[in-house]
Amino acid sequence: MAAAVVLAAAILAPAAALVAAQGTEAVRPAHGLAMHGDLKYGPGFKHFDYVNPSAPKGGTVRFAGNRTFDNLNPFILKGVIAAGAGRIFDRLATVSRDEPFSQYGLGAKTIETPPDRSWVIFTLRPEARFHDGRPITADDVIFSFNVLIKKGHPFYRFYFGSVAKVERLGRLKVKFTFKKGDNRELPLILGELPLLPAHYWKGKDFSKTTLRPPLGSGPYRIKDLEPGRSITYERVKDYWGADLPVNKGQNNFDIIRYDYYRDSTVAIEALKKGEFDIREENSSKAWATAYASPAIRAGLLIKKLFPNKRSTGMQGFVFNTRRAMFGDRRVRWALAHAFDFQWSNRNLFYGAYTRTKSYYSNSELASRGLPGKDELAVLAPYRGRIPGEVFTKQYDPPAAGTNRSLRANLLKALKIFKGAGWVVRQGKLINAKTNQQMRFEVLLVSPAFERIVGPFIYNLRRLGIEARMRTVDTSQYTNRVRAFDFDMIVGSWGQSLSPGNEQRSFWNSRNANINGGQNYAGIKDPVIDELVEKLIAAPDRKGLVARTRALDRVLLWGHYVIPNWHIKADRFAFWDKFGRPDKIPLRGADVDTWWLDSRKAAAVEAGKRGLRGLGSSANEGISR
């Protein structure tokens, strides 16, 4: 799938220059590009609306890393990436967080693309520099594209797979030409290309893990690290892009440090003791019970929900359909009846969550009710090739919440199993053809999920299924998932408000057996492949919504996951020493727009001293 690459001579021949000029004469260079419709910010904009352009620079912010790391190259498959490693790299363009999908020039000064978006030209900023002072050139852009396609994470081969050719049009100008077909997103996703220095990587193997800090061009560089324990970034004082409108009011801390903790329980205790500053919480139980402390009661440590309007994506128990026992859609649907979300939400989650019923929840992209006119136009050609329920039923995962309703669900599951060739004999669910009991393992990496999977396994045993859970360390889990060496995992697919080429990595048949890919379920369905391509080719926002909803319905009724839950807000606990912009963008809270408030910081330090002066009673409160 690697795209063909053409490297033009440093000085273009007159004929080639004439062709290039003829191909671009009707196209005007722009400061940015929207996926559909117009840009929110015009060519003379000073900063994004969700930042404080006068935010002061300085100070240190500390975060918690999770378990360990052994790699500083965030663009490859191997290793466990260090938290924050992406901070050292710039890209051709950057997104606005208060638009569905718009890109504004970062490394690129201008973006040119014709109405049919069959190609895109990026003209680099002449002032753009790597941290060693060398300018960023077209050769670096071409190198970046090639090395990611050939040696980067498999994701890039799908994400950039529709690029037919990349050409050097000048020292600071690069053109990407695309394969035939409607793919309006391609100019924008090429804007996400990280800018990697060709001279630095010469003679080095890009595909190998490294703990040597790589050369970047972004707002931060790695200051020091202790492998697996901590990593510290320092703001680049002479960062070339500091005053660009897309960077105003961001990257405000002089020092960003990540200290690694064994698990979330230890990390929360460390936060309460002031050993780091900000934590985003993803456990409802921890959010409800783990943060009680004198610092919270004194108002020094803050718990706050930040609402967002982004798509929550899908988290669920993911079936590995490469396993024969999960190959039948009916079997997967029957198993979904053993998960009692309502009981879990009441008894485990403190009522914090909403059941997920779409791969694009919390957005207009989520399917709902029965298909409308626009969706039917997309789905109708596939009648007989997709589940009939797509046309006749709204998707709702099985609901219980009481012993009576759970029992009804389990009885329904047994009927579905029987239709799929599974019967109960002597209390065991047996395949009638092979005479083998259904057995599978739920692979976990977080011990926090054991309390959730435990009741699910109990219900499965009531059906005669021998299920077990296994929690492994980060490295083992990562390697097993990359090799699809699991029966079931708790997996997730994050979604944007403008889905596109990344959907190939999630659902495409060609990605089902590529190690490191994100088609965790092993989906191999030609209809889904076609629906993904139609989504990518959507001509406008209305078409994108209809095509995304159509894909959503087919995925849901394929029963590739047992949907979990979501929340429509970001949960943060932080010491009250930060300033924050007044506006929260569409995509939610962004800590990179926060800054250290010296007055608040002094008050927090004084408050901490006061708490320490309380002696053992305060310490007892912190450890509960």
N, C-alpha and C positions, 0 to 999 in steps of 0.2 A: 504493500500500500504506500510505500514511500514515494513522495512526489518527485517527479523529474525536476532537476535543478539546472538552471542555465546561469553561468557566471559570465556576465558581459565584460568586455575589456574596460580598463580604467577610463579610456577615452573612447566614447562611442563613435562608430563610423558615421559619416554624414547620412547615409541611407537609413541606418537604424534610428538615428536621431529624428529623421523626418517621419518615419513610421510611428515612433513614440509620440511625436507632436500631433500627428493626425489623429491618433487614438485618444488623445486627451484634450483636444481643442475645445470641446463643448463642456468640459468638466472644470469646475472651479475648486481650488483648494479650500478646505474648510477647517475650522478649529476643532470640530467634533463631528459625531455621526450618531443619529438615533436609529434604533432598530425599526420602529414604525413611527410615523408622524414627525413632528418638529422637536428640535432640542429645546430644553427648558432654558438653558443659559446661552445667551448670544455671544458673538465673537469678542465683545469688549467686557465680558463679565470679570469681576474682581475676585470673587471667591464663591464657594457653595453656600447656600442659605443656612445649612445646618452646622456651620462652624462659627467660632468667634475669631475673626481675623486679627484681633488685637490680643489674642491669648499669649500670655508670657511664656518664654522658653526657660527651661531649667529644671533642676531637681531630678529625683530618682523615683521610679515606680517599680514595684516588685510584684511578680506573679508567681503562681505555682505551676510547675511542670508535672506531668503525669508519669510516674514510674521511672522511665529511663530514656536515653537517646544514644545513638551511635553513628549519626550521619549528619553532615551539614549541607548536603546537596539535596534540596527539596524537589528536584525534578526527575528523580530516578526511582525505580521500583524497590531497590534493595535498601535494607537498613530501617532504623526508626529515626525519623527526622526530628531534629532539635526544634523545640518551640521557638517561634519567631524567626526561623531561618529565612523566610521570604522577605523580611524587612530590608535585607541588604541589596535587593535587586529592584531596579526600575523596569518598567514595561513601555511599550510603544505608546500606550494610552491607558487611561484609568476611568473607572465607572463613576457615575454620580449615584449616590445612595438614595436620592429622592426621585428617581425615575425608574420605570420598569427595566430598561436597558439602553443606556446611552453611554458612549465613550467620548472622552475629551483628550486631546493630545497631551502626552507627558514627555516621553522621549521624542515623539514626533511633534513637529511644529504644526504640520498640516496633514490632512487626510483627503485624498481624492478618490472618487469612485463614480462610475457612470450610473444612470438610472436603473439599468438591469443588474448592477452590482456584479458584473462578470470579472472584475479585477479591482484592485485597490493599490494606490501609490501612497507611501508614507515618505514625507520629507522630514529628516531629522533636524533637531535644533542644533545649530552650530556650537552652542555653549555646553552641550551635554558631554559629561566626562565620567570615566570610571574613577574609582577611588585612587588609582595610581596617577591620575592626571591625564591619561591618554584619552583622546576624543572617541566618542561612540560614532561608528561609521556604518555605511551600508554593508560592508564586509562582516561586521559583527552581527548585524541583523540576519544576514544569510547564514552565517555560522550557527547562530542560535536556532534558527528553523531546522537546519539540517541535523544538528546534533540531537535535538529533541525527537525528531522523527526516527533517527537511526539508533540512538542509544538512551533516549529518555524513557520515562514511564510509558507503558503501552497506551495509556489514555491519549497521548498526543497523536498517535497514528490514526486514531479515529477522529479526534477533535479537528486536526488539520488535514484530514484525509482527502478533502476535495480540492486541495491546492494542486494545480497541474504544473506550475512553473514559478520560480522566483528569479528576478533579474535585477542586476545592479544598473541603475540608470544614471548614476553619478556617485560622487563620494558620500553624499548625504541622502540619496534618493533610492528607494527600493520599490519594485512593483511585484505584486503577487497576482498571478492569473489563475482563474479557477476552472475546474472541469465543467463541462456542459451540465445544465440543470439549474433549477431555481434554488438558490441558497443565499438568501438576502442577509443572513447573519454573518457570513464569512468575513467581510471586512471588519466587523466588530470583534470577532474572536481572534483575528490576526492582531488586533490592537492589544490583546492580552499577552502577546509574545514577550517573554522576559528577555532582557538585553544582557547577553552573556559575552564576555570578552574573548575573542578568538585568540589573541596573543597569550592570554593566561593559560588557556586550556591546551595550547600546543604542546604535544609530548606527554599529556596526561590522559588517563582513561576516564572519560566522563561517566561511564556506566558503573564505576566502582564507588563504594562508600568512602567518605573522607572525614577526618576530624581536623584537617587543616583548613582554616577559614578561607573560603573562596573569595575571589575578587568580585566586587559588585559595583553598582553605581547609585544605589538608593540612599535614603536619608540616614541609614544606620550602617555601622560596620561592627563586626565582632571584636570586642575588647579583650575578653578572656573567657575561658571555659574550663570546667572540670568534668570530663566525660561521664555522662550518666548522672551527674549531680547538680550542675548549674551551668548557666551560660549567661553572659552579660554583653549587651550591645550598647555602644555609645553613639550619640548623634554626631553626624559628620558636620563639623563646624563650617566648612566651606562647601557644603553640599550644593551642587550646581543648580538644582531645581527648587531650592527653598522658597523662592519668591514667586513661583508660578501660581496663577490663580487656582489650579487644581490642588495645590499643596498648602495654600494659606490656611492658618488656623489649625494645622495638623502637625503631627510629629513634634510634639511640644516638650517631651521629656529629654533631658540630657543623657540619662542612663535608664535602660530597661533591663531588668534582671529576672531570670526564671530560676527558681530553686526547685529541685525535683523531690517529690514526696512519694512514699510507698503506695499510698492509697488516699482516697478522698477523706476518710475519717481523720487521718493524721494531718492532712492539709487543712481541714477546717479548724482543728485545734491550733495549728500554727497561725492561721489567720487571726483567730481570737486573741492570741498572745502578741499579735503585732509583728510577726516575722515576715509577713508580706502584706500587700495593700489591697488587692482587688481579686475577687473570685466570682466567676460566673457559675451558678449552681444549676445542675441538671437533675438533681434528685429531689422529688417532692417531700420525701421523708426527712431528708437532711434540712431542707428549707423550713419545714414545720417544726423540727425538734432539735436540730444540732447547733443552732446559733445562740442559744440562751447564754448570756454572759454579762458581767458587770459593764463591759464596754458597750454592749447593745443598750442596756438600761440607762447608761449615762449619755446616750446619743452620740458617742464617739465612733462606733461601728454601725454602719447603716445597712439595712436590708431594703432593697427597692425593686419594684417591678417596673420595667420599661416596656410599654406596649409597642407592638410592631404590626405592620401590615404586609409582611412578606409571606410567601408560600412556605408552609412548614415542611413540605416534602412528605416522605413516607418512612416511618420506622415500623418494623414488624418482625415477627418470627418468620424468617426467610427459609423456604424449602429449597433444598438443593435438588432440582429436578433431574440432575444427572444420575441420582440414585433411583433405581428401578421402582422402589416402593412409592416414590413421590411423582412418578411419571403420569399418573391418572389424575385429571382435574377433580374428579369426584372424591378421591381419597383426600386431597388437600382441603376440599370444602368440608368433608366430614370432620377432619382434625380441628378445623377452626371452631367447631362447636364445643370443644373441650376447654377453651380459654374464656374465663368469666371476667371480662373487663370491669363490669359494674361492681362485682365483689372486690376486685383489686383496687378500684378507684376509691371505694368507701373505706376499706380496711388497711390499705397500704399507701395510698397516694393522698389521703386527706382531702379527697374531692377536688384535687387541683387540675385534673386533666379532662379533655374532651376526646371522645373516641374518634380515631381517624377513619374517614370513609372515602378518602381520595388520595392519590399520589401527589396532588397539588392543593392540599387543604389550605384554608385561610386566604384564598385568592379567587378571583373570577375565573380562573382556569379549571377549578374543580368541577367535575360533573355533578349534577344534581337532578332529581326527578327522572323523568323519561327524556330521551333525546329530543331536542328541538329540531326545527326545520334544517338549520345549517349543519347540525351534527348528523342528521339522517342522510343528508347529501353525501357526507364523507363515508358513512357506515354502510349505506345501502348496497354498494357493489360487493360487499363481503358477506352478505347473507348466505348461510350454509357453511361458511368457513370460520365463523366466530360463534361463541355461545349465544343461543337464542335469547337468553335473559338480557343481553345487551339492549334489545329492542323493546322488551316487555316489562322489565322490573327495574326499580331503583336499587342500587347496591346498598345493602346494609349488612354489616357483619353480625353474626349471631349475638344476641343479647340475653343475659340471664339476670343475676343479682340476688336471686333467692334459690334455696335448695330445690323448690318445686320446678322453677323455670330451668335450672341447670339440668335436673333430671330429664326434663322434656327434651332439652338440647342433646343430651347424651343418647337418648332413645332415637332421636332423629338421625344422629350420627351413625348409629348401628344400622339403620335402614339404608343410608347412603352407602356405607361400607358393603352391605350385602349386595347391592346393585353393582358394585365394583369388583365383586369376587372375593370378599373377605367375610369370614364367618367366625362366630364365637364358639370355641370348643374347650370345655373344661376351664372356663374362665379366661381363655387366651384368644386374642384376635388372630386368626389364622388365614393365610392366603390359601384358598381352596385348591389352587393348581399346584403350588409348591409345598404346601403343608408346613410353611414356615411362619412363625409368629412375627408380628410386626415389632421391630426393635429399632430404636434410633437414639442418637445422642444430641443434646443441645449444647453447643460449644459456646463458652462464655469467656470474656476477658475481665469483666468487672464483677467482683463479689457482690456488689450492690444488687445485681440482677438475680441473685440466688433466691431471694425472698419472693420474687415475682414468678420465677420459673417453677419453684417448688409446688405451689398449688396447681399449676398447669399440669405438671407431671402426675400429681395425685389424681387429677381428673382423667388423664390418659390411662392410668392404670385401672380405673373403673371401667374403661372400655376394653380391657384385656391387652393393652399395649405396654411393652416393656421399654420405658423411656428413662433416660438418666441425663443429668447435666454434668458438665465437666468444665471447671474454671482453670485456665492456664495462664502463664505469664505473657507479657506483651509480645515478646519476640516470637514465641511459639504460635500464639494466636495469629499474628500478622502473617507468618509464613504459611500456616494452614489455610487461612482464608485466601491468600494469594494463589495457592495451588488448588483451591476449591476442595480441600480435604476436610469436609464436614458434612453432617446430615442436615443440621439446622443451626442457624445463628440468629442473634438479634442484630439485624442489619438495617441500614438506612440509606436513603438517597435524598440528598438535599436538592431543592428545586429553587430556581429563580422565578422572577415574575415574567421572564421572557425565555422559556425553554427553547433549545435549539440543538446544535450539533452534539452537545454532551449526551443527548438522549441515545445516540448510537452506542456509546460506551455502556449505558445502563441496560439496554434491551436488545441490541442487535445480535442476530444469530452468529455473525462472524466473530463476535467478541465472547461468545459463550465458553470457549475453551482456551482463551488467551490468558495465561497466568498473570495475575495482577490487575485484570480487568474488573469492571464494576458490574458486570452482568452476573451477580452473585447467584441468582436463581437458576442460571443456565437456560434461559429462554431461547428457544429456537422456533420461531413462528414467522413464516413469510409475511403474514398479514401485519404483524406488529412491525416488521422491517419496513413495509410499505407505508404504514401510518406514520412512522418516525420520519421517513423522507418527506411525506406530505406536510408534516408539522414544520420541518426545516424550511420547506418551500413556501410557507404561508405568505401571501402577498401583502397582507395588512394585519392590523391588530384583531379585527373581527374574525378573519380567517384563522389566525393563530389560536384564538380562544376556542373556536369550534373544533379545530383539528386536535388541540390538546385534550379537550373534553372527550373526544371520540377515542383517542388513545387511552385515556384514563379508564374509560368504561371497559375496554377490551382487557387491559391489564387487571382490573379489579375482578372481572368475571373469570379470568384465568386462574384465580386463587393461587398466585405465586407466593403470597405472604398471608400471614394472619395479622391484620393491622393492629398496631398498638394504639398510641395516643399522642396528643400534642397539647401545647399551651401557646397562647397568642401573645406572649410577653417574654422578655428576657429577664432572668432573675440575677441580680448582682448584689453581692455583699462587699462593702468597701469602707475603709477608714475615711472619715469625713474631712479629708484634707485636699480635695480636688474641686476645681471649678469645672462646670459643664455648660455647653451651649444650651440655650433655651429650647431650641427645636430638636425633636427627635425625628430623624428622617424615616422614610417609608420602610426601609430595611431594618430599622431598629437601632438601639444604642450603639455608639461607636466610641470605644475608649480612646482611640487614636486622636479624637478631637478634644479630649479632656486635658487639663493642665494642673500643675501644682499651685495651689493657692497658699502663699506663704503665711498669711494670717491664720487660716484654718489649720495649716500644718503645725504652727506653733501651739495653737489651742489643743490639738490632738496630743502633742507630746506632753504638754502640761497635764492633760487629763490622764494620760498613761502613768505619769509619775504619781498622780493622786491615787490611782487604782493600786499601784504597787505598794503605796503606803498603807493600804488597808490590810496588808499582810495575808495570812493564810486563808481568811474567809473569802477574799477576792479570788485567790488561786483555785479554791474549791469550786467557786462559781464558774470559772473558766473551763475547768476540766469536765464539767457535767455534760 
